[in-house]
Amino acid sequence: MFSVQFFITLLPNPIYKRFSTNVMKRFLVLLFALSALVGTCFSQETSKPTLGAEIVRRLSTIDIEGKYYYSVVATLKSNSPDFVFTSTPKVKVIITDIRGTVLYKKTLKKAFLYLFSDGQIQIGRQKFIQFAIVRVDDSNEFVGRIREKEGVY
């Protein structure tokens, strides 16, 4: 018959004001906590392609199509297509050992260079990764893997 709102309006004015502000504060705190929880639980790290950059990374180990090399330097250069001379995105990959001998040199066409905040580097298309560099267990060592035909999974 009578609603809760009817009884709240019958209360003296100071209690009514205190009740509404406490409820509103609790609601806002709950809303903020819920939005923070949803933002952290369902977020995935995404990255846009890096264009016109050159990255030099020292790797402890690299796997190139099944062959392992140790203590190498990877140089990655991505172009920025200007749509005048070239419209195809390319990434040039040069792997050299400590002596300067070139172990692998290739330009990957229609590929993008992706950089992530944890130090990971990927080269490839949207869902097909041809080259990956990852950090080993929160240390300063990096390992790489190149799979040009079948991709890195």
Secondary structure, 3 states (H helix, E strand, C coil): CCCHHHHHHHCCHHHHHHHHHHHHHHHHHHHHHHHHHHHHHCCCCCCCCECCCEEEEEEEEEEECCEEEEEEEEEEEECCCCCCCCCCCEEEEEEEECCCCEEEEEEEECCEEEECCCCCEEEECCCCEEEEEEECCCCCCEEEEECCCCCCC
